[in-house]
Amino acid sequence: MNLSVRRIAVIAPAVAVALLLIWYVALFRTERSDLNHARAQRATVEQQVSSLQSQFASLQALEKQVPADKTRLAALETALPTNADLTDVLNQLHALATASGVQLTSVNPSAQTSPTGSGGLQEVTLSMSAGGTYAQMTAFLNQLASMPRALVVNSLSVSSDPSGQLSASMSAQVFYAAG
């Protein structure tokens, strides 16, 4: 009996070690590998979430700018319409002349041209004649600079008569986007 107890005492720990090795190889090592893989995936997903949150914040900031951008776009479309219709320009010139007290005696548009390197920009040259006092002419010229429609005065010739009235002849370009 002594021998059988000794055998059991030697075999039992060996069996326990063998069972522990089987458990480690069959279950624990594969689960540990799966756990490490899951942790790596979690880190990757957390980086993606952080990146997406940053992009989302940027998009929210851009979304807040949309109304201001639409307002600027409307102003640009007014300044550079897509057709050569001069009705708006002539109405604006008439309103400026009336507001400043200048008598706009003539406005003659020339043929439409494309400036060199304009990228689709077209222009119409306006030859204008106006009369008024110095203060009226100054006010009119200052108001031309703030017209909603894009207008550039290229030349200006001013003369006065003995009564102090000024007569001005000017050439200006009005632009539109050919589209």
VMD Tcl script that draws the C-alpha trace (Angstrom):
set ca {
  {0.00 0.00 0.00}
  {2.81 2.18 0.62}
  {3.80 1.87 -2.95}
  {0.40 2.77 -4.27}
  {0.20 5.90 -2.10}
  {3.62 6.86 -3.36}
  {2.56 6.31 -6.91}
  {-0.52 8.43 -6.40}
  {1.60 11.13 -4.78}
  {3.89 11.18 -7.82}
  {1.21 10.70 -10.49}
  {-1.33 13.18 -9.06}
  {0.94 16.26 -9.37}
  {2.05 15.10 -12.82}
  {-1.58 14.75 -13.91}
  {-2.38 18.16 -12.40}
  {0.53 19.76 -14.27}
  {-0.55 18.00 -17.48}
  {-4.14 19.23 -17.05}
  {-2.86 22.74 -16.35}
  {-0.74 22.65 -19.52}
  {-3.69 21.41 -21.59}
  {-5.90 24.19 -20.16}
  {-3.25 26.82 -20.90}
  {-2.61 25.63 -24.45}
  {-6.22 24.90 -25.38}
  {-8.10 27.76 -23.72}
  {-6.10 30.48 -22.00}
  {-3.50 31.16 -24.72}
  {-6.12 31.49 -27.50}
  {-8.36 33.66 -25.33}
  {-5.38 35.82 -24.39}
  {-4.51 36.22 -28.07}
  {-8.12 37.15 -28.85}
  {-8.08 39.64 -25.96}
  {-4.88 41.29 -27.25}
  {-6.36 41.46 -30.75}
  {-9.55 43.03 -29.36}
  {-7.48 45.61 -27.45}
  {-5.60 46.53 -30.64}
  {-8.91 46.89 -32.52}
  {-10.28 49.04 -29.69}
  {-7.27 51.38 -29.89}
  {-7.71 51.67 -33.67}
  {-11.44 52.39 -33.30}
  {-10.75 54.99 -30.59}
  {-8.33 56.76 -32.95}
  {-10.95 56.68 -35.71}
  {-13.60 58.05 -33.33}
  {-11.25 60.86 -32.29}
  {-10.54 61.70 -35.92}
  {-14.25 61.63 -36.79}
  {-15.08 63.84 -33.80}
  {-12.51 66.36 -35.00}
  {-13.96 66.27 -38.53}
  {-17.47 66.65 -37.10}
  {-16.41 69.71 -35.10}
  {-14.86 71.21 -38.24}
  {-18.04 70.55 -40.22}
  {-20.17 72.14 -37.51}
  {-17.98 75.26 -37.65}
  {-18.31 75.33 -41.44}
  {-22.07 74.89 -41.16}
  {-22.23 78.01 -38.99}
  {-20.47 79.95 -41.78}
  {-23.01 78.98 -44.45}
  {-25.39 81.96 -43.93}
  {-22.52 84.47 -44.13}
  {-21.15 82.68 -47.21}
  {-24.57 82.80 -48.88}
  {-24.75 86.54 -48.19}
  {-21.28 87.09 -49.71}
  {-22.21 84.92 -52.70}
  {-25.37 86.97 -53.29}
  {-23.28 90.18 -53.19}
  {-20.82 88.68 -55.69}
  {-23.64 87.56 -57.97}
  {-24.99 91.13 -57.86}
  {-21.54 92.57 -58.61}
  {-20.82 90.08 -61.41}
  {-24.06 88.77 -62.91}
  {-23.94 86.05 -65.56}
  {-25.45 88.17 -68.33}
  {-24.67 91.49 -69.99}
  {-28.04 93.07 -69.18}
  {-27.24 96.70 -68.36}
  {-30.67 97.59 -66.98}
  {-29.52 97.25 -63.36}
  {-26.37 99.29 -63.99}
  {-28.30 102.07 -65.71}
  {-30.87 102.12 -62.88}
  {-28.08 102.25 -60.29}
  {-26.32 105.09 -62.18}
  {-29.58 107.02 -62.41}
  {-30.24 106.54 -58.68}
  {-26.70 107.71 -57.81}
  {-27.00 110.76 -60.05}
  {-30.37 111.65 -58.53}
  {-29.11 111.14 -54.96}
  {-26.02 113.29 -55.52}
  {-27.80 115.96 -57.57}
  {-25.70 115.34 -60.69}
  {-27.35 115.57 -64.07}
  {-26.33 112.49 -66.05}
  {-26.62 113.75 -69.61}
  {-25.52 110.61 -71.49}
  {-24.55 106.99 -70.96}
  {-23.37 105.08 -74.02}
  {-22.41 101.41 -73.76}
  {-19.88 99.95 -76.18}
  {-19.53 96.39 -77.47}
  {-18.82 93.59 -75.02}
  {-15.20 92.48 -74.80}
  {-13.15 89.86 -72.99}
  {-10.13 91.28 -71.17}
  {-6.87 89.35 -71.68}
  {-6.44 86.65 -69.03}
  {-9.90 87.31 -67.62}
  {-10.94 83.70 -67.07}
  {-14.44 84.11 -68.49}
  {-14.91 87.68 -67.28}
  {-16.59 89.97 -69.81}
  {-16.75 93.76 -69.80}
  {-18.81 96.53 -71.32}
  {-17.35 100.03 -71.55}
  {-19.68 102.90 -70.63}
  {-18.99 106.43 -71.84}
  {-20.77 108.92 -69.58}
  {-21.25 112.66 -69.40}
  {-22.48 114.43 -66.29}
  {-22.82 117.94 -64.93}
  {-23.13 119.48 -61.48}
  {-21.34 121.40 -58.78}
  {-18.04 120.30 -57.28}
  {-19.78 118.83 -54.22}
  {-22.33 117.00 -56.38}
  {-19.66 115.58 -58.70}
  {-17.51 114.47 -55.76}
  {-20.50 112.76 -54.14}
  {-21.40 111.04 -57.42}
  {-17.85 109.75 -57.98}
  {-17.60 108.51 -54.39}
  {-20.92 106.69 -54.75}
  {-19.73 105.01 -57.96}
  {-17.10 103.23 -55.88}
  {-19.75 101.68 -53.65}
  {-22.17 100.53 -56.35}
  {-23.50 96.98 -55.93}
  {-22.45 96.21 -59.52}
  {-18.72 95.97 -60.29}
  {-17.74 99.20 -62.07}
  {-14.27 100.66 -62.63}
  {-13.75 104.25 -63.79}
  {-10.84 104.24 -66.26}
  {-10.72 107.85 -67.31}
  {-12.19 111.10 -66.08}
  {-12.05 114.53 -67.68}
  {-13.52 117.51 -65.81}
  {-14.01 121.07 -67.01}
  {-15.80 124.05 -65.50}
  {-17.74 126.95 -66.92}
  {-17.60 130.56 -65.65}
  {-20.53 129.95 -63.30}
  {-18.64 127.20 -61.43}
  {-20.61 124.30 -62.86}
  {-18.54 121.25 -63.70}
  {-18.89 119.03 -66.74}
  {-17.37 115.56 -66.59}
  {-16.74 112.97 -69.26}
  {-15.74 109.53 -68.05}
  {-15.15 106.04 -69.27}
  {-15.95 103.07 -67.03}
  {-16.02 99.30 -67.34}
  {-18.89 97.18 -66.09}
  {-18.16 93.48 -65.68}
  {-20.12 90.27 -65.85}
  {-19.23 86.60 -65.68}
  {-19.79 84.87 -68.99}
  {-21.45 81.62 -68.15}
}
mol new
graphics top color blue
foreach p $ca { graphics top sphere $p radius 0.5 }
foreach p [lrange $ca 0 end-1] q [lrange $ca 1 end] { graphics top cylinder $p $q radius 0.2 }
display resetview
